[in-house]
Amino acid sequence: MDPHLLRTYVTVARLASFSEAARELGYTQSAVSQHIAALEQDLGATLLTRRPVAPTSAGERLLEHAGPLLLRLDAARADVVRLAAAPAHGLTLAAAPTALGPRVLAALPAAGVTLKVLSRDAIPAAVATGGADLGLVDGLAAPSDPLRLPDVAPLSTRGAGEEPVCVLLPAAHPLARRPGLRLGDLVDARWLDAPDAGLPLAQLRAAGGGLGFRPALRYEGTDLRALTALAVAGHGLTLLPRPAATGVPGGVAVPVTEPRLVHRTELVHSGSLQGAAGELAVALTSGEGSPDAGS
């Protein structure tokens, strides 16, 4: 399939309008119609109804394939451009908020860094498509176990650190004076669902056997201060790396003692690293031994 035709189709389907798609893509409406007709002829199937503009069942199936296909094309282009371009003095780092611990912040160069705080799922795609030189993803894992990352492109990963995890509780919470907590004892507690700011509830469920950990409040954002404020105010528990959970006014960080879990951070990159990106990678992974297997 011609990727230009596929991009036109995805845009028309997203906007539900030939004219709006033409405006966004910089084509004439006639050109957009010709693109869709050519793609339908190539596939031998009607992809869109015209009034209203909406995907057919065949069109819906094509949309399932289109996103990964176009992302791979963007990743291939970015990889070649990255290899051919002269090494830049600066670098762009994409990171999850809980990956930005004291060790990472101390390793950042004094100048020339652009920091993008993104959701975990967006970081590999940002690195693959050239939106970032390096990525820092994190999550719950058994000690020394690698994280599972989405398969968006041929990316390499390196371990960048592991640290204990804690449950952040209001100081007046009945469990706040415990020396440690078992996740199994907290499956029926009120939890904050903050997939992009804290450690996702899905990872807690996986660690706890797949049950419980029901959300009392969902927070859609990447601001750690907002998340810890919600926890301290009693809106729900949240699991955080120890540095992020410690020292929060009005809160108490209680370590998780069972099961054995750590907050693991991994560096994500594409191809060989040079210049400022290579220096930062060495600083972040120097204590981690040899790189993990590429994902």
C-alpha positions in Angstrom: 0.0 0.0 0.0 1.1 3.5 -0.8 1.8 5.2 2.6 0.6 8.5 1.3 -2.8 7.0 0.5 -2.8 5.3 3.9 -2.1 8.6 5.7 -4.9 10.3 3.8 -7.3 7.5 4.8 -6.4 7.6 8.5 -6.9 11.4 8.5 -10.3 11.3 6.8 -11.4 8.5 9.2 -10.2 10.5 12.2 -11.8 13.8 11.2 -14.9 12.1 9.6 -14.6 14.7 6.8 -13.0 14.9 3.3 -12.8 18.7 3.4 -11.3 18.8 6.9 -8.8 16.2 6.0 -7.9 18.2 2.8 -7.4 21.3 4.9 -5.1 19.5 7.5 -3.1 17.7 4.9 -2.7 20.6 2.5 -4.4 18.9 -0.4 -7.5 19.7 -2.5 -10.7 17.9 -1.6 -10.6 16.3 -5.0 -7.1 14.9 -4.3 -8.3 13.5 -1.0 -11.2 11.8 -2.8 -8.8 10.4 -5.4 -6.5 9.0 -2.7 -9.3 7.2 -1.0 -10.6 5.8 -4.3 -7.2 4.6 -5.3 -6.7 2.9 -1.9 -10.1 1.2 -2.1 -9.3 0.0 -5.7 -5.9 -1.4 -4.5 -7.5 -3.3 -1.6 -10.7 -4.3 -3.5 -12.9 -3.1 -0.6 -15.0 0.0 0.3 -13.3 1.6 3.3 -15.6 4.6 4.0 -19.2 5.4 3.8 -19.7 8.9 2.3 -22.8 10.2 4.1 -21.9 10.2 6.9 -18.2 9.7 6.5 -17.4 6.7 8.6 -15.2 3.6 8.3 -16.8 0.4 7.0 -16.0 -2.9 8.7 -13.1 -3.3 6.2 -12.1 0.2 7.0 -12.1 -0.4 10.8 -9.8 -3.4 10.2 -7.4 -1.3 8.1 -7.3 1.3 10.9 -6.1 -1.4 13.3 -3.1 -2.0 11.1 -2.5 1.6 9.9 -1.2 3.1 13.2 1.6 0.6 13.7 2.5 0.6 10.0 2.8 4.4 9.8 4.7 4.5 13.1 7.2 2.0 11.7 7.7 4.2 8.6 8.2 7.3 10.8 10.7 5.3 12.9 12.6 4.1 9.9 12.9 7.7 8.5 14.0 9.1 11.9 16.6 6.3 12.3 18.2 7.0 8.9 18.2 10.8 9.5 19.7 10.3 13.0 22.4 8.2 11.5 23.2 10.5 8.7 23.1 13.8 10.7 26.1 15.2 12.4 26.0 14.6 16.2 24.3 17.5 18.0 25.7 19.2 21.1 22.4 19.1 22.9 19.9 16.3 23.5 16.2 15.7 24.0 15.3 13.3 26.8 11.7 11.9 27.2 10.9 10.5 30.6 8.1 9.3 32.8 7.7 11.5 35.9 8.7 8.8 38.4 11.8 8.1 36.3 13.2 11.5 37.2 14.8 10.6 40.5 17.7 12.4 42.2 20.3 10.3 40.4 18.9 11.1 37.0 18.5 14.8 37.7 22.1 15.0 39.0 23.4 13.4 35.8 21.8 15.9 33.4 24.2 18.2 31.6 24.3 21.8 32.8 23.0 23.1 29.4 21.6 22.0 26.1 18.9 19.6 27.4 15.3 19.5 26.4 13.2 17.4 28.9 9.9 16.0 27.8 7.7 14.5 30.6 5.5 12.0 28.8 3.3 9.0 29.5 5.2 5.7 29.6 3.5 4.4 26.5 4.5 7.5 24.5 8.2 7.4 25.3 9.3 4.5 23.1 7.4 6.0 20.1 9.0 9.4 20.8 12.5 7.8 20.6 11.6 5.7 17.6 10.3 8.6 15.6 13.1 11.1 16.5 11.1 13.1 18.9 13.7 12.3 21.6 17.3 11.2 21.6 16.9 9.1 24.8 13.9 7.8 26.8 13.6 6.8 30.4 10.8 4.4 31.2 10.0 2.8 34.5 7.8 0.4 36.3 7.4 -2.3 38.8 9.5 -5.4 38.4 11.1 -8.3 40.3 14.7 -7.4 41.1 16.9 -7.5 38.0 13.9 -8.4 35.7 13.6 -6.2 32.5 10.5 -4.1 31.8 8.1 -5.1 29.1 8.0 -2.3 26.4 5.6 -1.9 23.5 7.1 -3.2 20.2 7.1 0.0 18.2 10.5 -0.2 16.5 13.9 -1.9 16.9 15.0 -0.1 20.1 17.7 -0.9 22.6 17.3 -0.8 26.4 19.7 -0.5 29.2 19.1 -0.8 33.0 19.4 2.6 34.6 18.6 1.8 38.2 16.5 0.0 40.7 15.1 1.3 44.1 12.6 0.2 46.7 8.9 1.1 46.4 6.6 2.6 49.1 2.9 3.1 49.6 2.2 6.8 50.3 -0.3 7.2 53.1 -1.8 10.2 55.0 0.0 10.6 58.3 -3.3 9.8 60.2 -3.9 6.5 58.2 -4.2 3.4 60.5 -1.4 1.7 58.6 1.0 4.7 58.6 3.0 3.4 61.6 3.7 0.0 60.1 7.4 -0.8 59.4 6.3 -2.4 56.1 3.3 -3.5 54.1 2.3 -6.5 52.0 0.5 -5.7 48.8 -1.8 -8.6 49.4 -3.2 -6.8 52.5 -4.1 -3.7 50.4 -6.1 -5.2 47.5 -9.4 -3.9 48.9 -8.0 -0.4 49.9 -9.0 2.8 48.1 -6.4 3.5 45.4 -5.6 6.4 43.1 -5.5 5.4 39.4 -2.7 7.6 37.9 -1.2 5.6 35.1 1.0 8.5 33.8 2.1 10.0 37.1 2.4 7.1 39.6 3.1 3.4 39.1 0.1 2.0 37.2 -2.6 -0.1 39.0 -2.4 -2.7 36.3 1.2 -3.5 37.4 0.0 -3.8 41.0 -2.7 -6.2 39.9 -0.2 -8.3 38.0 2.1 -8.4 41.1 -0.9 -9.2 43.4 -2.3 -12.1 41.3 -4.6 -10.0 39.1 -7.2 -9.1 41.6 -8.3 -6.1 43.6 -6.7 -2.6 43.6 -9.9 -0.8 42.6 -9.5 2.9 41.9 -11.3 5.5 44.1 -10.2 8.4 41.9 -8.5 8.6 38.5 -5.9 11.3 37.9 -5.0 11.9 34.2 -1.8 13.9 34.3 1.9 13.7 34.9 2.3 16.1 37.9 3.8 14.1 40.8 3.0 16.9 43.2 -0.7 16.7 42.3 -0.7 13.0 42.8 1.0 13.1 46.2 -1.4 15.9 47.3 -4.4 13.7 46.4 -2.9 10.8 48.4 -2.1 12.9 51.5 -5.7 14.3 51.3 -7.1 10.8 51.7 -8.4 10.3 48.2 -6.6 7.0 47.8 -3.3 5.2 48.2 -0.5 5.3 45.6 2.6 3.3 45.1 5.8 5.3 44.3 9.6 5.0 44.2 11.0 5.6 47.7 12.5 9.0 46.7 9.2 10.3 45.4 7.2 9.1 48.4 9.6 10.2 51.1 9.4 13.7 52.6 5.9 14.6 51.3 4.3 17.0 53.8 1.4 15.3 55.7 2.3 11.9 54.2 4.1 8.8 55.3 6.0 6.4 53.0 5.7 2.8 54.1 7.9 0.3 52.3 6.4 -2.7 50.5 7.9 -5.9 51.9 6.0 -8.5 50.0 6.2 -9.5 47.2 9.8 -8.5 46.4 9.3 -5.6 44.0 11.5 -2.8 42.9 11.0 0.4 40.9 13.1 -0.2 37.8 14.2 2.5 35.3 15.5 1.7 31.8 17.2 3.8 29.2 15.7 3.5 25.7 17.5 4.5 22.6 17.8 3.8 18.9 21.1 3.0 17.2 24.5 4.0 18.5 24.8 6.9 20.9 27.2 9.8 20.4 27.9 13.2 21.9 25.8 14.4 24.8 23.4 11.5 24.5 26.2 9.0 24.7 27.7 10.8 27.7 24.4 10.8 29.6 23.8 7.2 28.8 27.1 6.2 30.3 26.4 8.3 33.4 23.0 6.7 33.9 23.9 3.1 33.3 27.5 3.0 34.6 26.4 1.2 37.8 24.1 -1.3 36.0 26.7 -3.5 34.3 26.1 -4.7 30.7 23.1 -3.5 28.7 19.9 -5.5 28.8 18.7 -7.3 25.7 17.2 -5.0 23.1 13.5 -5.0 22.9 
